[in-house]
């Protein structure tokens, strides 16, 4: 199994297969518009713009499971990301990342790269998963890890 075995919906409700990103390095992030880490959108966008021509794609998955910090609907999320942070990387439909309704992709990601002390659960918004060009989950980064601190890890996979 790899990330290419999963699909998701875009913010406008279209199905997208992660196999469409085959051969790319992916940074998959659960996001929120009203979180203390929300300014990381700026760093994620900068990372995407710097490395997209070399094969990096950032995928944002809005999630409202942590402090109800992503209350908006798809249109509000798209507008916020575009107007506030000029986000151009793909933003997907709002999902759950933990619990019985967790998106299957996140169930896979959490098993492939466990968190602190081997825990699977996502602890907060802006947890990041780095995926290599073969769809394998290489590393998991805590919400406190700033996007600019991922450059070396991203470059190693490009």
N, C-alpha and C positions, 0 to 999 in steps of 0.2 A: 504494500500500500504506500501511496505517496499523496501529496496534496493534489496531484492531478486527477485523483479519483473522486474529487468533490466538486460540487457546484454551489453557487450562491445566486442571490438576486441583486441586481443593481438597485440604486436608490429609486430609479424610475420603473422598477418591477420586472425588468428583463432578466431572463436566466442567463448566467454566464458559467461556463465550465472553467475550472482552474487549469484544465489541460490547455486552454488557450494561451496560458503563460509558460508553456513548456519551453525550456531553454533559457528562461529568465531567472535572475536572482530575485526572490520576493522577500519583502518585509511586511509581515501581516501584523496589524495592530488593532486592538479594540479601543475605540475612541469615544469621547464624550465632549459635548459643547460647553458644559458648565462645571468643569473640573479644574482643580488647581494645576493639573498637568496639561490642560487644553492649549496653552501656548506652545506645546511641543508640535502642534500642527505646523508652525513656522519652520521648525527644524526638519520635520519629516518632508515638507515640501522642498526645502533647500537640498536635502539629501537626494530626493527624487530628481530634481532638476539637474543636479551635478552629475548623477550617474545613469540617468535613463538611457542616454545614447550608448552606454557600455553594457546595458542589459538589466538594470535594476527597475523593478516596479514595486511601489508601495501600495498595499491594499488596506483601506480603512474600513473597519466594521464597527459602526456605532453600536453602543450597548448601554442600556439603562439600568443595569443590575447593581451599580455601585452608587449609593446615595442619590438615586434617581437623577443623575447628572446629565442624562440625555433624554429629556422629556419630549423633544420635538418629533414631528412627523417627517417623512422623507423629504418633502419640499422645504421644510424649515431647516433641516440638517444641511441639505445641498446649498441653500441660500447662505447660511451661516458660514460654512466652510469656504465658499467662493468669495463672499464679500469681506469676511474678517481676515482670512488667511490666504486668499487667492490659491486655494487648493486645486491642483490640476490632476493629481493622482486619483485612481479610481476609488470612489467611496461606494460601499455596498449597503444593502438594506440592513436596518437595525436587527440585531440578533441577541440571543442569550448566549453567554459563554460558559456558564456554570449551570448545574442542576439538571432536572429531567428534560427541560426544553432546550438544552444547549445545542447549538448548531453542530451537526456531525463533524464538520471541519475542525471545530474547536475541541471536540472530544478527541479527535486524532492528534491534534497539535499538543494537547496537554499530556497525553500518554507518551508521545515521542520525545518531548523535552519537559521533564518535570521541573518544578520550582524548588524553592529552598527546602532543604531536608526531605526531598523526594515527594513533596506534595504536588498534586495535579491541579488543584483549583486555581483559577485566575484570582489574584488578590485585589486588583484594582484596574481602573482604566489605564490605557497606554502600556499594557504589557505587550512586548514585541517578540515575534518569532521570525528568525532568519532562515530562509529556505534556499538551498542551492539549486543549480541549473537542472538537476535531476529530480527535483521535487522532494528532496529529503530535508527534514527539519534538522538544522545544524546547531542552532543555539536559541535560547530563550533569555530575554532581557527584562529586568524589572521595570515597573513604571518610572522609577527614579532615574533610570539610565537615559540620558539625553540623546536624541538622534545624532547629534554631532559626534558623540562618543562611539558611534557604531561604524565610523568610516573605515577603520582598519579591518574590521570583520567583513564589511561589505566588499572592500577592495580585494581581500583575500579570495573571495568567491567569484569576482569578476575576472 
